[in-house]
Amino acid sequence: MTISVTRATALKAKPDGSDIGFGTHTTDHLFLADYRADTGWINPRVEPYQGVRLDPTALALHYGCSIFEGLKMFRQPDGRLAIFRPLTNAERLNHSARLMALPDLPTDLFLDGLLALVRMDEAWTPTHAGYTLYARPVMLGIEPTLGVQRPKQCLFYILLTPTPPYYRKGQRGFRLLADRRFARGGPYSVAAAKTAGNYGKMVLPIEEARRLGFDTVLWLDGRQQRFIEEAGITNIFVVYRDCIVTPPLNGRILPGVTRDSTLTLLRERGLPVQEAETPIDALCAAIKAGDVREVFLTGTATVVAPVSSISFEGRDHVLPSQTPLAAAIYDTLTGIQAGVLPDKYGWLHHV
Ligand SMILES: *Cc1c(COP(=O)(O)O)cnc(C)c1O
């Protein structure tokens, strides 16, 4: 499909660096495509960045028929940009789409649209260390009807935004609050989809955790309030003396691209890794017994960030302050992304 391009006539002022927050600045263009049940995806286009006009009855606005992705681009030593694992994100968008009764989007449309947009707005890539260009693809069911049903009209768009590092190496680790009141995924949930409602409902618990002096929530499963699932908006790894464990993709865990990359890098180092359920009480007991070396979080925004404590049922379980494995995975991943370590797995897609 040919992508039509309309260039912006007036370009926006680019931020100089220090004033960049997450999503506070957007670039000059958007990539968009329309879906209708009778035509499939049509009309792929790059347009000047502008508001999206929706009918007030559009399904996404009422029922959360809305999914998204998040991925980053990195400046390479030769000056070109490379996108980190874009096809994995394109496939995950379709995984979310299936869970939310939205249409599949051809992965080449995702990739070609992203490339066309990045080529237009490359100059927005920040130069400050750790800052990158972040892409936010979004799919909305926009059919104007209040019937709860599979949307017959959808909109897909991608925006680009320069972003600061969410976590900086050397920064204090995250303090997590596990609380039986707070859960992400229940027995029937769409916790494995990157969908709007999963985020909206996190705001209040995270606010409560911050009010109590923590950084974010360590989510427990919604059925037994017993197993750890994720922390905030990141996946979680526990490094025991004899093995490394992360919760399995049981339908309640968001299949993070950073989680998957981390599993690959841990296995490459010959470390024993398991995807297994971890009960919160057993984890707390293991920390107390000194059997846990590190706990760390993974995500596109965060990369790899250590956890400094887990609070549960009124007790703080403090983790060792040295987190060499989290630091090593952070260095390897950011090294591959920056093009200074070999890209053995073909994770970089050069623009
Ligand atoms: C996006 C996301 C993650 C991290 O996924 P990455 O692909 O590594 O960025 C983890 N948990 C939740 C709930 C998410 O939405």
The ligand as a MOL file (V3000), in Angstrom:
LIG
                    3D

  0  0  0     0  0            999 V3000
M  V30 BEGIN CTAB
M  V30 COUNTS 15 15 0 0 0
M  V30 BEGIN ATOM
M  V30 1 C 4.0590 -2.0750 28.1740 0
M  V30 2 C 3.9780 -2.7770 29.4620 0
M  V30 3 C 5.0580 -3.4800 30.0170 0
M  V30 4 C 6.4340 -3.4820 29.4140 0
M  V30 5 O 6.4820 -3.9520 28.1120 0
M  V30 6 P 7.7210 -3.5360 27.1860 0
M  V30 7 O 7.3540 -4.1080 25.8550 0
M  V30 8 O 8.9160 -4.1480 27.7750 0
M  V30 9 O 7.7670 -2.0500 27.1950 0
M  V30 10 C 4.8540 -4.1510 31.2050 0
M  V30 11 N 3.6720 -4.1350 31.8320 0
M  V30 12 C 2.6220 -3.4580 31.3450 0
M  V30 13 C 1.3360 -3.4780 32.0830 0
M  V30 14 C 2.7270 -2.7600 30.1320 0
M  V30 15 O 1.6820 -2.1050 29.6580 0
M  V30 END ATOM
M  V30 BEGIN BOND
M  V30 1 1 1 2
M  V30 2 1 2 3
M  V30 3 2 2 14
M  V30 4 1 3 4
M  V30 5 2 3 10
M  V30 6 1 4 5
M  V30 7 1 5 6
M  V30 8 2 6 7
M  V30 9 1 6 8
M  V30 10 1 6 9
M  V30 11 1 10 11
M  V30 12 2 11 12
M  V30 13 1 12 13
M  V30 14 1 12 14
M  V30 15 1 14 15
M  V30 END BOND
M  V30 END CTAB
M  END
